[in-house]
Amino acid sequence: MSKAAQRAGYRCAECGWRTTKWVGRCGECQAWGTVDEEGVRAGVHVATPGAVTAPAVPIGQVKAEIAHARGTGVSELDRVLGGGLVPGAVVLLAGEPGIGKSTLLLEAAARIAAQETVLYVTGEESAAQVRMRADRIGAVQDRLYLAAETDLSALVTHVEKVQPGVLIVDSVQTIGSAQGTGVPGGVTQVREVAGNLVRLAKDRGMSTVLVGHVTKDGSIAGPRVLEHLVDVVLQFEGDRHSRLRMVRAVKNRFGPTDEVGCFDLHERGIEGLTDPSGLFLSRRGDPVPGTCVTVTVEGTRPLPAEVQALVARTEAQQPRRTSSGLDPFRVTMVLAVLERRLNARLSGCDVFTATVGGIRLADPSVDLALMLAVASAAGDKALPSGLVVLGEVGLAGELRPVRDVRRRLAEASRLGFTRALVPAGSLDVDTAPRGAQRSLVPVESRTTSLAPGFDVTEAENVWDALTHVT
């Protein structure tokens, strides 16, 4: 090997980028503090045969019953997990400080403890503090064991003695290992601790839940390998000034990744909301300019949500574009289409857009509702009452159908809405056979009665849509 290849190198723990000298920031993924010394490359060695843990068998002979999920007793959490906790699975729950992660897990631990032994290891609080919370929410169970530890070896000792079916570690950033370098919470330590806990869970068939911290921008703290090691990654969201909390599945090897669980956080604990429809709508009598209702789909659950917009003249050279609960890039695109295709004058106006109830809407079906809300605010004219709007907006001003239109409209009808505006061909797409190609021939705008007292209007483009609501 050449001298350059034999020199010690440095490698990024996040993306694997290599360099011959140490740098504080990775040149590939731009992460700080993730570049560590890789050591001297002595050459490539061929691995010799070793002992196996179990012989290879035909896939049809593998017992799938051991991977069945067991419910936690919290229905909304089971919905996101895909039915519950799978034996041997490792779940990472991340969220902002004070959002309610510990309260949710303590509530779930108490319900699981009615069926099997649970070990709750806390590294951020004392055992007495956790006991006080358990008394407040009624989570004291005989088979729920509690330990306050920050050392990995001590944690393993507790597991050996208690023999739990479920292990909860709050949080993984507070646990340190003597085999790892650096301080607890660092890249090397988190990788070492998480790797040991994953192996422990797999060897014992023990369901494990790890609590993780988040960074300033809301992403999960620690090396990216932490998310790769675990089986399920859950994101705990919500406004700290509101009681509503939501859990989303970012990664799930045992279930869907588009489900969302809704919870109500109060002084007596946290409670699942089995029917959250209506939580994301304003309660008012008469229509108000700048508001429009749409229906998004989270997994299998349709959720009506309200989009609000405020347009105000400004003397500033750079008008502000502020959004809350909406994708800023899609907001910018919708405003550009509105100004270009409908000749709206927004260049001299501040535009503020937001959702109601703290829900985050990333579904493209929100585009048309956002556009009509901004147009309503700019013209200071309210949209008709009882109207719900669905549709994705293209750059040419065309309206594109979205999925599950009938299910969305059925939920809107259940909540008392009487009219709907959707892209042309939306109802035909829902009833078309799987694999059938939809006709590209333009469909004339039409009004259809989907159910008694509920009319659906179809429009081809944004101009037709604006014409039908004005």
N, C-alpha and C positions, 0 to 999 in steps of 0.2 A: 504494500500500500504506500501511497505517497505520504510525504511528511504532512501535507495539508489535511489529509484524511485522518491521520493519526492524532492530530491535535485535539485537545478537549474542546467540545462545542457546547452550545446553549440551545435549549429547545423550549418553545412556548407550550405550556400545559393546556392551553385552550384549543389551539388549532394545529399544533405540531410544527409550526414554522421554526426553522433552524438558522443560527448565525454563529460566526466564529468568535464573537466577543459579546460580553454581557451588555444588554440595553434595558432600560427601565420600562420601555413600551414596545409591545410586539409590532413588528413591521407589517404583519399581515392582517391580524384582526384588531389591532390598535388597543388591545387590553393592557392595563397597567399592572406591573408586578407579577406577571405570569411566566417570565423567562427565567429558567433555572439551568444550572450546569448539568449537562448530559453525561459528561465523563469521557474517558478515552475510548475510542473505538478500536478494539483489539482484533477485529475481524469477525467474520460470520461463522457461527458454529451450527452444525446440524444437530437437532435434538434427537436424543436416543429414546427408544421405546421405554415406557414406564407403566406403572400400575394404573388401572382404570377404576373409577368409582363404581361403574355398573356397565355390564356388557351391552353392546348395541343390539337392538331388537327391531323387527319390522314395525313400522309406524302404527299399523293396525292393532298391535298387541300392547301399545302404550295405554295405561289406564288414565283416562281423562277425568275421572271422578275426583281425583285429588286436587284438580285445578278449579273446582267449582267455587264460586264466591259464596261467602257467608255474610249475611246481613249484619249491619252495625246497630240496628235499632233506630237509626236516624234516616228516615225515608229519603230526604232530599240528598243526603250524602251518598246513600246507596245508588240513587239515580245517576249521579256523576261518576261513581266508581264503576258502574256497569253491573250492579247487583250486590256489591259489598266487597269485603276484603278476601283476597285469594290467599290460601296458605303459602307461605314462602315469598309472597310479593312484598316489595318495598315501595312505599308511597312517600312522595315529597310534597308537603303542603307549605306553600310560600305566600307571604303577604306582608303588608306594612305593619310596623309596630302598633299595638293597641287595636288592631282591626277585629280581634276576636278569635284568633287561631287556637290559643290555649283553652279558651272556654268551649269551643266546638269540640276539640279533641277530648277534653275532660268529660263532656256530656256523652260523647260516643263511647268513651272508655267505661263509664259507669253502666251503660246499657249492655255493652259486650260482656262485662264482668258478671252479669246475671247468668251467662251461659258458660264462660270459660275464664281462666285466669289472665289478668292483664297487668303488665308492669309499666308504670309511668315513670320515666326518668326525667327529672328537670335539672337543667344546668343554669337556668337564668333566675330561678326563684328558690327560696327555701321550702322545705317540706311543709312548714307551718303556713306559709302563704298559699300554697296550693290547697291545703286542707281548708283554709278559710273560704276559698272560692268554691270548693266542693260543698261545703255546708250551705253556702248561699244559693247554689243552683240545685241542691239535692242530689249530689253525685257521690255519696258515700256508700261503698259496697264492700263486703267482706273479701271478695276475690279481686279487688282492685288494690294492687300494691304500689307504693310510692317510695321513690328514692331520689335524693338530691346528690348528684355526682357530676364531676367534670372530667374524670379520667376514664379512658376507654377500657383499661384492664379492670377497673372496679365495676364498670357497667357489665362487662362479660361475667364477672363473678356473681353479680345480682341475677343475671339470666340463668346461670348454672344452678343457683339455689332456689329461685322461684319457679323455674320451668314454665314461663308464660306461653300462652297461645298467641298473644298479641303484645308487641313491644312498641311503646311510644317514646320518642326521644325529642325533648324540647329544650334546646334546639341543637342541630348538628354542628353549628358554628361554635358552640360553647364546649364541646367535647374535644379533649386533646389526647394524643397518643405519644408514648415514649419512643416509638420507632420512627415517628415523623419529625422533620425539622421545622423550625419556625414556631410561631405562637398559635394557640387555638383560634380558629377562624381564618387562618391564612390558607393560601392555595394548596400548599403541600399537606397541611394538617387535615383540611377538609377532604381532600382526595384519599388520604390514608384512612381516616375514620369511616368515611362512607364506604370504601371498599371492604373494610373489615365487617361492618354492619350488614352489608349485602351478603357476604359469604356466610355470616352467622345465620341470617334469615333463611338462606337457601339450604344450608346443612340441616337446620332444625325444622324446616317447614313452618316457620314462625312469621306471621304477618307483622310487618314493621312499618311504622309511620314516623317520618322525620319531618321536623319543623325547620323551615329555612328562612333566612332573612332575604330582603330585597334591597336593591340599590336605589339611588335617587330617582332614576328614570323608571322604576317599577319592575325591572328585570330581576331574575333570581340571582342573588349574590353567590360568589364562589366560582370555581372553574366550571366550564361547560361540561366537563366529564361527569360532574355530579348528576346532571340531568340525563346523561347517557347511561349511567350505572343503574338508576332506579327504574322500576317498571311503570309507575304512574306519577305524573306531575300535575298537581292541582294548584290553581291560582285563586287566592282568597281576595275578593275585591269589595269595595264599598266606600261610601263617603263617611268619614269618621264623625260627621255632624248629623248623620242619619242613622236610623235603626236598621235599615235594609242592608243585608249582606248577600253576596253571591259567590258561589264556588264554581270555577270553570275547570274543565279537564284540558290541559295543554298537551299531555301525552298519556296514552292509556293502552297498554298491551293486552288488556282483557275486556275492553269495552269501547264505546264511542268516545270521540274527542270533541264533540260539539254539544254535549249536554251542559246544562247549567242548573245549579241548585240555589234556591232562594231561601233566605233565613231572616228571622226577625230577632235582633239582638236587644235584650232588655235587661233590667236589673236582676231578674230571676234566672238568667241564663240565655240560651239561644234556642230558638224554636223554628222548625222547618215550615215553610209556606207551601202547602200543596196546590193552592190555586192563587198564583200571584197576579193573575189578570186584573187590570184596573189599578195596580200600584203605580204604573208609569204614565198615568193620565191625570190631567188637572181636573179638579172638581169646580165647575163654573156653570152658570146658567146660559148666558148668551155667548155666541162665538166671538172670539177676539182676533183682530188682525195679527198675522205672523205666527199662527199656530196651525198645525196639520197633524192628523193621526195616521199612523201606519201600523202594520203588523209584521213583526220579525219572527223568525223561527229559530229557536235554540234547541238543537237536537230534534226531539219529537214534540216539543212544546211550543205552540204559537203564543206570542206575547204582544198584545197591543201596546204601543208606545207613542208618546206625543213628541213631535219635533217643534221647537220654538225658534223664531228668528226675530231679530231687531235690526232695523236699518235706520241709521241716523246720519244726517249731513255733517261733514267735518271740514275744517279749514286746514287740516294737516296735509302736508305734501304726500305722506304715505298713510292712507287709510288703514285702520286696523281690521284684521280678520281673525276673530277669536271664536273657538269652538270648544264645547265641553260635552263629552260623551259621544262625539262623532269623529270620524277619521278626517283629520285636517286636509289631507291630500284630496279626498273625494269632495270635501266642501269647496276647496279651491276649484276643482274641475267643474262642479255643478254651477258655481258662480260664473265661471268663464262661459259655459254653454248658455246660461241665462242671459248674459250680456251680449253674446255674439248672435244667438239664434232668435232671441225675443226682443233684442234692442233695448234691454234694460240698462239704465244709467246708474251703475254702482261704483264707478271710479272715484267719485267724490264723496263716498259714504263709508262710514264704519259699519261692518256687518258682524253681528254677534249671533251665534247659533248654539243651541244646547238641547239636551234631552231632559225629560222630567223624571224625577225619582232616582237619579244616579245611574241609570242603565247605560251601558256602552253598546252602541249600534254600529256594527261593522258590515252588516248585510247590505249588498248593493240594492236591494229592494227599497231602501230608504231614500234613494236619490230623488225620486219624483216628489215624495212628501217634503223633502228639504227644499227643492226648487219652488214648489207652490207656497211653502211657508215664507220663503224670502220674497217671492213676488207679492204675496199678500201683505207683508210688512212694508215693502217699498211703495205699494199703492194704497196702503192704509185702508184695505178692504178685507173684511173677514170672509173666510171660505164658508160654504153652506154647512149648516149644522147636521150632525149625523153622518158625516162623510169620512170614509177611510180610503187611503191612497196607497197603491203598491206599484212598483216599477223601477227598473234600472234605466238610467239615462245614458245614451251614447254621445260621443263627441259631435256627431252630425245632427243631434237633436232627436234621434229616433228613440222610441221606447221599446225596451226588451222585456219579454216575459220572465218571470221568476218562478221558482219551484213552489209546490204545495199551495197554490193559490186558493183552491177550494177549502182547504183546511184553515187557512188564514181568514178567509171570508166567513166561514162558519163560526169561528171564535168572535169575530167582530159582530156578527149578527146576534150571538148569544149575549153580548154586552150592550145591546140596544142600538147599534148603528143601523142605518137604513139605506145608505148609498155607498157605492164603491167605485173607484176609478182605477182601472188596470190597463196595461198595454194590450193592444189588439192581439188576439190569438191566445191569450193566457188560459182561458177555459178549455180551449182545444188541446193545449199542451198537456194539461192535467189528465185528460181522458184518452189521449193517444196511447196505443200499445207501446210497450217497452221496445226500444230499438227502431221505432218508426221515425222517418224523417219528416220534419215539419215543413209545410209548403212555404216558400219564400214570396209568394204572391201577396201584395198588400191587402189587408182586410179592412173593409170600410168600418168607420166608427159606428158602433151600435150599442143599444141598451138592452140588457137581458135581465129577466127576473129570475134570480137564482133561488129564491125562496119567497114565500108570501111576505110582502112588505119590505123586501130587500132587493134593490135594483143594482145591477152591475153595468157600468158604462166602459166601453173599450175605446182606446184612442191610439192613433198611429205614432204621433210625435208630440213634442212638448207644446207646440202651438195648439194642436187639437185638445190637449189636456187642459191648457189654460182657458180655452174657449168654453169647455164644458163646465167649468167651475165658476165662471164669471157671468 
